[in-house]
Amino acid sequence: MIMSKENRLKIGRENRRVARVNEILDLLQEECAEVIQAISKCRRFGLDEERANLVQEIGDVTLLVELLKAFELYNDKELRKAQMKKSKKLSKYSRIYD
């Protein structure tokens, strides 16, 4: 079966989108690990000493999360719903909001 040029272009665009999203996910995974490491250093050496590094790593993560939004992996409504769900769990099972 012969595919039209339009369909080939559409498939090519989708393949490039998937490749970009996968790259963002790979980078996000690495950056989350770096946040974990920065938190560990804050706990070991003090927040005052390691705060700048923690902020940098959180900034890297939030940028990649925003890129996922730009690639339509989620939308604001879905994100707010997930945040509310987590907030309710934290209210119930932690002392953060006390």
C-alpha positions in Angstrom: 0.0 0.0 0.0 1.3 3.4 -1.0 1.1 6.1 1.7 0.4 9.7 0.7 3.0 12.3 1.2 0.8 14.0 3.8 0.6 10.8 5.8 4.3 10.3 5.7 4.9 13.8 6.9 2.4 13.4 9.7 4.0 10.2 10.8 7.5 11.8 10.6 6.3 14.7 12.8 4.8 12.3 15.4 8.0 10.2 15.4 10.0 13.4 16.1 7.6 14.5 18.8 7.9 11.0 20.5 11.7 11.2 20.3 11.7 14.7 21.9 9.4 13.6 24.7 11.5 10.6 25.3 14.6 12.8 25.5 12.8 15.1 28.0 11.8 12.1 30.1 15.4 10.8 30.1 16.7 14.2 31.2 14.0 14.6 33.8 14.9 11.3 35.3 18.5 12.3 35.6 17.6 15.7 37.1 15.3 14.1 39.7 18.3 12.0 40.7 20.3 15.2 41.1 17.6 16.7 43.3 17.8 13.6 45.5 21.6 14.1 45.7 21.2 17.8 46.5 18.7 17.0 49.3 21.1 14.5 50.7 23.8 17.2 50.8 21.4 19.6 52.5 20.8 17.1 55.2 24.5 16.3 55.6 26.0 19.8 55.3 23.1 22.1 56.1 20.5 23.9 54.1 22.4 27.2 54.3 25.5 25.6 52.8 23.7 23.7 50.0 20.6 25.8 49.3 21.9 27.3 46.0 22.6 23.9 44.6 19.2 22.6 45.6 17.5 25.6 44.0 19.4 25.0 40.8 18.5 21.4 40.6 14.8 22.1 41.4 14.9 24.7 38.6 16.2 22.1 36.2 13.4 19.8 37.1 10.7 22.4 36.8 12.0 23.4 33.4 11.7 19.9 32.1 8.3 19.5 33.6 7.2 22.6 31.8 8.6 21.2 28.6 6.5 18.1 29.0 3.5 20.4 29.3 4.5 22.2 26.1 4.6 18.8 24.4 1.1 18.2 25.7 1.9 15.3 28.0 -0.3 16.9 30.6 -2.4 20.0 31.0 -3.0 22.5 33.9 -6.3 20.9 34.9 -4.7 17.4 35.2 -1.8 18.9 37.1 -4.1 20.7 39.6 -6.1 17.6 40.2 -2.9 15.6 40.9 -1.6 18.4 43.2 -4.9 18.4 45.2 -4.8 14.7 45.6 -1.3 14.9 47.0 -2.2 17.8 49.2 -5.0 15.8 50.7 -2.7 12.9 51.4 -0.1 15.2 53.0 -2.8 16.7 55.2 -3.9 13.3 56.4 -0.5 11.5 56.8 2.1 14.3 57.5 2.5 17.2 59.8 3.4 19.7 57.0 0.2 21.6 57.3 0.0 21.6 61.1 
